[in-house]
Amino acid sequence: MKRAADDAIDSGVDNRPLPISAIVLTYNEEQNIEACLRSLEGVVDEILVVDSGSMDRTLEIARRFTHNIFTHPFEDYAQQRNWCQAALPIRNEWIFHIDADERVTTELVLALRSFFGTPPPATVSGLAVRRRIEFMGRAIVHGGIYPTYHSRIYRLESGRCEAREYDQQFLVDGTLVMLDADLIEHTAQSLFTWTARHNRWAQMEAKHLLAHSESLPAGETIQPKLIDTGECAVFDLSGGEITELVAVDQLGRFVKHGIKPTEGRPLIKAIRTMAVVVVNGEIHAFSALTGTWATLRSDGDRPLDTAG
C-alpha cells in the first residue's frame, strides 16, 4: 500500500520527516489503525500511540510502525488528550492529534512540507486542517458538512483539548494558519455503526447540556431539533413557497416540525443525512451525501404523521 509520503516524494518535494509528534488514541481499532499509521509514516518525525485497553490486534499492528506505545485508562477524550500532552515524552515542539479512523492525504503532506519548509513564524501557534468525512466509500461534501476546519496541529505549549465530554475542540492560544488540504475521516464502516455512534454522541451531548444548563426548567427534557440558526445552510427550492418543515423519525415516518421558515427560504442544518421540507404540498428531501433534492411523494394537505 502506497503512503501519502511516497506520493509527496513523487512530486519532487523534500522527503525528510517533519518536526511533528503525532498522537493517536486507540481502543479496539484493528480495522483502522494500519491505514492511519501508514498515512503518517515518513511524514512526521514521531508517532505516539496511547491505548486504553484494546482487546483486538490494535497494538500488534501499531508496533509495526512505532515503539512509542503507551497505555492509560480512558475517562473522556479531553482528559485523555490533555494527559498525553502532559505525560508523554514528546520530543518535538509541534504535535498533531489524529484519530485512528483518520488518514493524512497527499495534499496535506504537501501543505505541511510547504509550511515547515522554512522555520515557522514565532507568531503562528497552530494549523487548522480541513476535515473530509467519508461514509461507506463516499465523501460527504454537502449540507454544511464540508469543509470544516479543525486545529489539530499546534505548538505543544500553545494548545489543549477543551474540557467537555462531547464535541471537544482543540483550543490554541495565538494565530492559526488554515491549510486548504484534507484530513480524511472514515467515520463508520456500516449504517449500523454510523447510527450507533451518533446515538451515543447524542446521549453524550444531552448529558452535557443538562449538566451545564442553568435555565432548563424542572422536568424539561432535551429535544432534537432540525433548525439551528446559529450554524446553518440555506437552500432555495427554485422559488417555491415553502409551507412547512418536517423531519424523519427513527421509524422512517414524516413528522411536522413546529418552526416555520421565514420569507420562503428555510434555514436548515442537514445533520449528517438529510433535511426535509414541504414545498406547495410536495415533500422534498436534501441528501448530504449527494447534495441533491429529491421529491419523495405528494400529500396535499394530509397530515404527515404516517409512514412514507
N, C-alpha and C positions, 0 to 999 in steps of 0.2 A: 504494500500500500504506500503510495507516494505521500510525502509530508508536505505541509504548506511551506516549510522552509526550503524544500527541494524546488518547488515551483518558483520561489523567490530567487533562488540561485540561478535558475534558468533565465531569469530576467536580467541577469548580469549585475546584481547588487552585491554588496558586502555580505558574506555569509557567516560572519562571526556571531556567536550568541550575544544577545542584547543584555545589558546590565540590569536585568529584571529577575526577581524571585517570584515564581508563580506558586500560588497556594490553592490546593484543590481539596475540598471536603468530600468525603466518601462515606457511604453506608450501603452495602449490597449493590454496587454499581458495576457488576461484571459485564453487563450489556453495553455500558457506555464508556468505561474508563480508558480502554485502549485507544479508541478514536480521539478522546480528549487529549491524552498524554502524547500521542503521536503528533497531533497538531502543534503541540508545544515544543517537541523535540527539535533541537537545533535552533530554536528561535530565542528561548530565554536561557539565561546562564544557570538557573537553578529551579528545580521543581520540588516542592514540598507537599506531600500527601498527608492529610490528617484524617484518620479513620475513627469512627465511633462504634466499632463492634461488628463489622461485616462478617457474615456467616457464609458467604459465597466465595468466588475466586477473585474478588476485587484486589486483595493485597498481593496475591500471586502474580496477577497481571501487572500491577503497579511496579513491582520490583524489577520488571524488565526495563523500566525507564528511569528509575531513581532509587537510591538507597535512603533517601530522606523521607522515611515513613514514620509517622507518629500516631499514637492513639490518645484520645481524650473523650470523656463522656459528653454526650450531646444534650444540651438543655434547649437551646434555640439557636437559630442561625447567627443572630447578632452576637450572642455570648461566645459562640464557637469561633467566629471570625476575629473578634477582638482578642480572644485568648491567643489565637495564632500569632497575631501581631506582637503581643506582649511576651510570649513564652518561647517561640521558635527561634533557633539560631540562624536568623535570616542574614545573609551576607551582603545583600545589595540595598542601595538606598531606595530603589523603586520596587514596588510589589504589584502583583497582578492577581486579583481574586477572580477565579474562573470555576464554574461548576462542572461536575463530571459529565453532564449532558450537553456541554457546550464545546464548540470547535472554533479554532482560530483559522480564518481564511487567508488565502494568499494575499488578498488586498490589504488585510490588516497587518500582515507581516511587512509588506512593503511600506505601509504608512508608518509603522513603528520604526523601521530602519531609517526612514527619512527623518523622523523626529529625533532619533538618537544618533543620527549621522554626525552631528556636532553636539557639544555639551549643551544640555537643555538649559534654557534661561533660568536664572535663580528665581525669577518671579512666577514661574509656572510650577504649580504644585501637583497637577494631575491631568489625566487624559480621559475623555469621555468617548466610549466606543459605541457604535451603532449596533443594536441587537436585532437579529432577524430570526423570528420563531419559525421553525419548520415542523409540520404535523403530518405524519404518515406520508412523507416524501414531498410535501408541497409547502412552499413558503406562504405564510400569512402576511400579506402586504397591504391589506385594505382595512377599512373600518377603524382607523386610528391606532392600529396595532404596530404599524411600521411607517416611518422609522421612529424609534425611541432611543435616546442616548443615556448611557449609564457610566458613571465614574468608577471604572473597575481598576484603573492603573494609576497609582499615585505614589508620592514620596511617603515612606513608612511613617515618618513623624508628622505628616500633614493630614492624615485621614483616619477614619474609623467607620465602623458599621453602626448605623442608627439602632438604638436600643429599643426595639419593638419586636413582637412575636411574629408579625406577618408583614410582608411587603416592605422589608427593610431597604433603605437606601444607604449608599456609601457617602458620607459627609466629608468633604475636602475643604480645608482652610486654604484659601488662596485662589489663584487663577487656574481655570480649566481650559485645555485645548480640545476642541471637538475634532475627532477623526472621522472622515467620511469613508469608513470601511466597516465591514460587518463582522460581528461575532455571532456565529450561528448557535441557536439553542434548539436541540431536539427534545421538545418538551414532553412527549409521550409516545409510546410505541403502539398504542391502540386506542380506540374510542373509550374502552373501559378504563384504562389508566388515565386518560385525559379527564374523564368525568370524575373519577375517584380523587384525583389531585385537586381539581377545582372545588369539589365538595369539601375537602379537607381545608383548603385555603379559605373558603367562605366561612367555615366554622371558626378558624383562627381569627379572621377579620372581625366577625361578630363578637368574639370574646374580647378582642382588643377594644372595640367600640364601647362595649358595655363596661369594661374596666376603666375607661378613660372619659366616659361621658358624665358630665355634671348636671346636664339639663334633661336627661331622659326621665320622664315621669315614672313613678312606681307602677309596675305591671305592664309597661310598654315593652314591645319586642323589636328586634332589628328585622326590617323587611327588605327584601331585594328590590332594586329599582332599575328601570330601564333608562330613565332620564338622569343625566348628570351634566348640569350646565357649567360645572367647573372645568370639565375636560371633555370636549365633545367633538364630534364630526358633524358637518352639516350636509344633508343630502337634499337634492331638489328633483322631484319626480316630474320633470317636463311640464311644470306649471299647473299640475293637477291640484285640486283643492283637497288638502289632507284633513279628513274629518275626525279621525281619532287614532290613537295609538294602541297597539295590542302587543302582548308578549306570548311566548310559547312556554308552557309549564313542562314539568318533568314527564308528564304523560302524553305530551305532544298536542295538548289542547290549546286553543287560542283563548286568551284571557284579556279582557279590556284593561287598559291602564288608565288610571284616573287623571293624569295630567294631560291637558290639551296643548298642542303646539300653537305657536303664535305666527301670524302673518303668513300662514300657508307653508312655512318652512320648519320642519321638525328639527329639534336638537336631540340627536341620538348618539349615544355611545354604544357601538356594536361590541358587546362583551364577548370576545373570543369567537363566537359562532355566527349569530345572526341578529338583526333587528327587524321588526315587522311593523308596517304601517298600513292603514286603510286609506285608499285614495278613491273618492267617488264610488264607494261601495265595494271596491275590489281590494283584495288582500295582496300586499307585495312584501317579499322578504329580501333583505340585503345580506349576502353572504360575505363574511370577512375573508374567506378563502379565495373566492373568485373575483370579488369586487363588483359583482353584478346584482341587479334586481331581478326577481322572478315573480310572476303572478301565480299565486297558489290556487285561488278559487274566487268566485264571485258570490257574495252572500246577500247583497242588497242591504236591507235594514235588519236582517235577522241577527239576534244576539250572538256574539262569538264566544260561546261557553261550552261548545261540544267539540268532539274530536274532529280533526281536519281530515 
